[in-house]
Amino acid sequence: MNNPPLLVGGGVELFDIVVNMHGLGPFEQEAKRAIKIRLGDVEIPVLPLDRIITSKRATGRPKDRAILPALEDTLRTLRSRHKRDG
């Protein structure tokens, strides 16, 4: 199994780099859905929040189940804003 890259420095706890995705389609398919976010000089592909939620549900790990309510609430808020502003 591959290990994710090692990140060091302030704010690294905000990142969750994965080398496999539970409950999702093949990597190539999911990569097409990724949103590009620029961090300094680097563009990072990030899965949309709904795909992250799907994957965290599929793992069943306690740490993933613990964060699900916050992620789901965030997704509802984003969708509500999109409907209102769209």
PyMOL CGO cylinders between C-alpha atoms (Angstrom):
from pymol import cmd
from pymol.cgo import CYLINDER

trace = [
    CYLINDER, 0.00, 0.00, 0.00, 1.22, 3.50, -0.76, 0.3, 1, 1, 1, 1, 1, 1,
    CYLINDER, 1.22, 3.50, -0.76, 1.66, 6.03, 2.01, 0.3, 1, 1, 1, 1, 1, 1,
    CYLINDER, 1.66, 6.03, 2.01, 0.31, 9.54, 1.52, 0.3, 1, 1, 1, 1, 1, 1,
    CYLINDER, 0.31, 9.54, 1.52, 2.85, 12.36, 1.22, 0.3, 1, 1, 1, 1, 1, 1,
    CYLINDER, 2.85, 12.36, 1.22, 4.18, 13.77, 4.48, 0.3, 1, 1, 1, 1, 1, 1,
    CYLINDER, 4.18, 13.77, 4.48, 3.16, 17.35, 5.17, 0.3, 1, 1, 1, 1, 1, 1,
    CYLINDER, 3.16, 17.35, 5.17, 4.84, 19.54, 7.76, 0.3, 1, 1, 1, 1, 1, 1,
    CYLINDER, 4.84, 19.54, 7.76, 4.30, 23.05, 9.03, 0.3, 1, 1, 1, 1, 1, 1,
    CYLINDER, 4.30, 23.05, 9.03, 1.46, 25.15, 10.33, 0.3, 1, 1, 1, 1, 1, 1,
    CYLINDER, 1.46, 25.15, 10.33, -2.03, 24.22, 9.23, 0.3, 1, 1, 1, 1, 1, 1,
    CYLINDER, -2.03, 24.22, 9.23, -1.26, 20.70, 8.02, 0.3, 1, 1, 1, 1, 1, 1,
    CYLINDER, -1.26, 20.70, 8.02, -4.00, 19.31, 10.25, 0.3, 1, 1, 1, 1, 1, 1,
    CYLINDER, -4.00, 19.31, 10.25, -6.46, 20.86, 7.79, 0.3, 1, 1, 1, 1, 1, 1,
    CYLINDER, -6.46, 20.86, 7.79, -5.44, 18.44, 5.04, 0.3, 1, 1, 1, 1, 1, 1,
    CYLINDER, -5.44, 18.44, 5.04, -6.40, 14.82, 4.57, 0.3, 1, 1, 1, 1, 1, 1,
    CYLINDER, -6.40, 14.82, 4.57, -4.42, 13.30, 1.73, 0.3, 1, 1, 1, 1, 1, 1,
    CYLINDER, -4.42, 13.30, 1.73, -5.61, 9.86, 0.71, 0.3, 1, 1, 1, 1, 1, 1,
    CYLINDER, -5.61, 9.86, 0.71, -4.15, 7.21, -1.53, 0.3, 1, 1, 1, 1, 1, 1,
    CYLINDER, -4.15, 7.21, -1.53, -7.36, 5.17, -1.78, 0.3, 1, 1, 1, 1, 1, 1,
    CYLINDER, -7.36, 5.17, -1.78, -11.01, 6.17, -1.65, 0.3, 1, 1, 1, 1, 1, 1,
    CYLINDER, -11.01, 6.17, -1.65, -13.60, 3.98, 0.00, 0.3, 1, 1, 1, 1, 1, 1,
    CYLINDER, -13.60, 3.98, 0.00, -17.09, 3.81, -1.46, 0.3, 1, 1, 1, 1, 1, 1,
    CYLINDER, -17.09, 3.81, -1.46, -16.26, 5.78, -4.60, 0.3, 1, 1, 1, 1, 1, 1,
    CYLINDER, -16.26, 5.78, -4.60, -15.68, 4.96, -8.23, 0.3, 1, 1, 1, 1, 1, 1,
    CYLINDER, -15.68, 4.96, -8.23, -12.32, 4.33, -9.87, 0.3, 1, 1, 1, 1, 1, 1,
    CYLINDER, -12.32, 4.33, -9.87, -9.66, 6.97, -9.24, 0.3, 1, 1, 1, 1, 1, 1,
    CYLINDER, -9.66, 6.97, -9.24, -9.73, 8.22, -12.82, 0.3, 1, 1, 1, 1, 1, 1,
    CYLINDER, -9.73, 8.22, -12.82, -13.50, 8.78, -12.64, 0.3, 1, 1, 1, 1, 1, 1,
    CYLINDER, -13.50, 8.78, -12.64, -13.33, 10.60, -9.31, 0.3, 1, 1, 1, 1, 1, 1,
    CYLINDER, -13.33, 10.60, -9.31, -10.34, 12.68, -10.44, 0.3, 1, 1, 1, 1, 1, 1,
    CYLINDER, -10.34, 12.68, -10.44, -12.49, 14.13, -13.23, 0.3, 1, 1, 1, 1, 1, 1,
    CYLINDER, -12.49, 14.13, -13.23, -14.85, 15.51, -10.57, 0.3, 1, 1, 1, 1, 1, 1,
    CYLINDER, -14.85, 15.51, -10.57, -12.06, 17.15, -8.60, 0.3, 1, 1, 1, 1, 1, 1,
    CYLINDER, -12.06, 17.15, -8.60, -12.12, 20.89, -8.05, 0.3, 1, 1, 1, 1, 1, 1,
    CYLINDER, -12.12, 20.89, -8.05, -8.79, 22.65, -8.55, 0.3, 1, 1, 1, 1, 1, 1,
    CYLINDER, -8.79, 22.65, -8.55, -7.75, 24.86, -5.62, 0.3, 1, 1, 1, 1, 1, 1,
    CYLINDER, -7.75, 24.86, -5.62, -4.66, 27.04, -5.80, 0.3, 1, 1, 1, 1, 1, 1,
    CYLINDER, -4.66, 27.04, -5.80, -2.37, 27.06, -2.77, 0.3, 1, 1, 1, 1, 1, 1,
    CYLINDER, -2.37, 27.06, -2.77, 0.46, 29.43, -3.47, 0.3, 1, 1, 1, 1, 1, 1,
    CYLINDER, 0.46, 29.43, -3.47, 2.13, 28.24, -6.66, 0.3, 1, 1, 1, 1, 1, 1,
    CYLINDER, 2.13, 28.24, -6.66, 0.53, 24.80, -6.55, 0.3, 1, 1, 1, 1, 1, 1,
    CYLINDER, 0.53, 24.80, -6.55, -2.87, 23.73, -7.87, 0.3, 1, 1, 1, 1, 1, 1,
    CYLINDER, -2.87, 23.73, -7.87, -4.39, 20.96, -5.74, 0.3, 1, 1, 1, 1, 1, 1,
    CYLINDER, -4.39, 20.96, -5.74, -7.23, 18.69, -6.92, 0.3, 1, 1, 1, 1, 1, 1,
    CYLINDER, -7.23, 18.69, -6.92, -9.87, 18.36, -4.20, 0.3, 1, 1, 1, 1, 1, 1,
    CYLINDER, -9.87, 18.36, -4.20, -12.91, 16.12, -4.29, 0.3, 1, 1, 1, 1, 1, 1,
    CYLINDER, -12.91, 16.12, -4.29, -16.27, 17.87, -4.02, 0.3, 1, 1, 1, 1, 1, 1,
    CYLINDER, -16.27, 17.87, -4.02, -17.73, 17.77, -0.52, 0.3, 1, 1, 1, 1, 1, 1,
    CYLINDER, -17.73, 17.77, -0.52, -20.52, 15.35, -1.45, 0.3, 1, 1, 1, 1, 1, 1,
    CYLINDER, -20.52, 15.35, -1.45, -17.92, 12.80, -2.66, 0.3, 1, 1, 1, 1, 1, 1,
    CYLINDER, -17.92, 12.80, -2.66, -15.87, 13.25, 0.53, 0.3, 1, 1, 1, 1, 1, 1,
    CYLINDER, -15.87, 13.25, 0.53, -19.01, 12.57, 2.58, 0.3, 1, 1, 1, 1, 1, 1,
    CYLINDER, -19.01, 12.57, 2.58, -19.77, 9.45, 0.53, 0.3, 1, 1, 1, 1, 1, 1,
    CYLINDER, -19.77, 9.45, 0.53, -16.27, 8.14, 1.11, 0.3, 1, 1, 1, 1, 1, 1,
    CYLINDER, -16.27, 8.14, 1.11, -16.28, 8.89, 4.85, 0.3, 1, 1, 1, 1, 1, 1,
    CYLINDER, -16.28, 8.89, 4.85, -19.64, 7.09, 5.23, 0.3, 1, 1, 1, 1, 1, 1,
    CYLINDER, -19.64, 7.09, 5.23, -18.20, 4.05, 3.45, 0.3, 1, 1, 1, 1, 1, 1,
    CYLINDER, -18.20, 4.05, 3.45, -15.15, 3.75, 5.72, 0.3, 1, 1, 1, 1, 1, 1,
    CYLINDER, -15.15, 3.75, 5.72, -17.20, 3.37, 8.89, 0.3, 1, 1, 1, 1, 1, 1,
    CYLINDER, -17.20, 3.37, 8.89, -14.23, 4.47, 11.01, 0.3, 1, 1, 1, 1, 1, 1,
    CYLINDER, -14.23, 4.47, 11.01, -15.13, 6.28, 14.24, 0.3, 1, 1, 1, 1, 1, 1,
    CYLINDER, -15.13, 6.28, 14.24, -13.14, 9.39, 13.27, 0.3, 1, 1, 1, 1, 1, 1,
    CYLINDER, -13.14, 9.39, 13.27, -14.98, 9.58, 9.94, 0.3, 1, 1, 1, 1, 1, 1,
    CYLINDER, -14.98, 9.58, 9.94, -18.40, 9.02, 11.52, 0.3, 1, 1, 1, 1, 1, 1,
    CYLINDER, -18.40, 9.02, 11.52, -17.62, 11.75, 14.06, 0.3, 1, 1, 1, 1, 1, 1,
    CYLINDER, -17.62, 11.75, 14.06, -17.03, 14.41, 11.40, 0.3, 1, 1, 1, 1, 1, 1,
    CYLINDER, -17.03, 14.41, 11.40, -20.01, 13.47, 9.19, 0.3, 1, 1, 1, 1, 1, 1,
    CYLINDER, -20.01, 13.47, 9.19, -22.60, 15.73, 10.91, 0.3, 1, 1, 1, 1, 1, 1,
    CYLINDER, -22.60, 15.73, 10.91, -20.38, 18.81, 10.41, 0.3, 1, 1, 1, 1, 1, 1,
    CYLINDER, -20.38, 18.81, 10.41, -19.64, 17.92, 6.78, 0.3, 1, 1, 1, 1, 1, 1,
    CYLINDER, -19.64, 17.92, 6.78, -23.30, 17.20, 6.02, 0.3, 1, 1, 1, 1, 1, 1,
    CYLINDER, -23.30, 17.20, 6.02, -24.38, 20.46, 7.65, 0.3, 1, 1, 1, 1, 1, 1,
    CYLINDER, -24.38, 20.46, 7.65, -21.78, 22.35, 5.62, 0.3, 1, 1, 1, 1, 1, 1,
    CYLINDER, -21.78, 22.35, 5.62, -23.03, 20.74, 2.41, 0.3, 1, 1, 1, 1, 1, 1,
    CYLINDER, -23.03, 20.74, 2.41, -26.64, 21.67, 3.23, 0.3, 1, 1, 1, 1, 1, 1,
    CYLINDER, -26.64, 21.67, 3.23, -25.57, 25.26, 3.88, 0.3, 1, 1, 1, 1, 1, 1,
    CYLINDER, -25.57, 25.26, 3.88, -23.62, 25.46, 0.63, 0.3, 1, 1, 1, 1, 1, 1,
    CYLINDER, -23.62, 25.46, 0.63, -26.53, 24.04, -1.36, 0.3, 1, 1, 1, 1, 1, 1,
    CYLINDER, -26.53, 24.04, -1.36, -28.96, 26.42, 0.31, 0.3, 1, 1, 1, 1, 1, 1,
    CYLINDER, -28.96, 26.42, 0.31, -26.75, 29.41, -0.56, 0.3, 1, 1, 1, 1, 1, 1,
    CYLINDER, -26.75, 29.41, -0.56, -26.36, 28.17, -4.12, 0.3, 1, 1, 1, 1, 1, 1,
    CYLINDER, -26.36, 28.17, -4.12, -30.15, 27.93, -4.54, 0.3, 1, 1, 1, 1, 1, 1,
    CYLINDER, -30.15, 27.93, -4.54, -30.65, 31.36, -3.01, 0.3, 1, 1, 1, 1, 1, 1,
    CYLINDER, -30.65, 31.36, -3.01, -27.91, 33.04, -5.07, 0.3, 1, 1, 1, 1, 1, 1,
    CYLINDER, -27.91, 33.04, -5.07, -28.27, 30.92, -8.21, 0.3, 1, 1, 1, 1, 1, 1,
]
cmd.load_cgo(trace, "trace")
